Amino acid sequence: LYENCSATAQGGGAYGNGSASYKSVTNRYESCVFSGCSANQGGGLYANMMLMLGNRAKGGYVEGCVFTNNTAEAGGGAIFASSGTSTAPGGMDFLNDCSFVDNKVTAGDGGAIYGSKLESITNCRFKDNTASNAGGAVYLGTGSEDVPLEGCSFIGNTATSGHGGAVCAAKRIAVVTNCTFACNKAGNHGGALS
């Protein structure tokens, strides 16, 4: 349980970090609760250089976790998945079976998740998350790979002044399969998806 934790920079609840020197380091978060945490980026979790071994079996991931009432100023109310560097790739392999409720970003993108490096999101629930700009629930930033969104629900998320009330695929392609979108709002384009 990560409750009412804060950081002035990144990862109010946890800062998942490896390094180029420690290529065997992986970060896995299973059945955790992040509640009421805050930071500039990644109110609940900042995932930096988690993908050290480059495969799903050994890479970093978040599974079966709950993120509620977390806040970030610049991005990722619940999770900020960083892109890392060319010698030390960042982010995480996947998110599976997680719930994101009432997370917010006060001056940026990705009310629940800001994903510069994120491989897939499956069977997750996003409800009442808010971003002051784009991606009320999820903002997909820099990256070259498509991001599968499978079996997820997006209910009542808001991008106050930007695109994508639920999801904003700004610099990546979101491949959406068997997802539900209801009552999401955007201040600009794409009430559900942009």
ABEGO torsion letter per residue (X at the ends): XBBGBBBABBGAABBBBBBAABAABBBBBBGBBBBGBBBABGAABBBBGABAAGBAAABBBBBGBBBBGBBBAAEGAABBBBAEBAABBBEBABBBGBBBBGBBBAABBGAABBBABBABBBGBBBBGBBBABBGAABBBBBEABBBBBBGBBBBGBBBAABBGAABBBAABBBBBBGBBBBGBBBABBGAABX
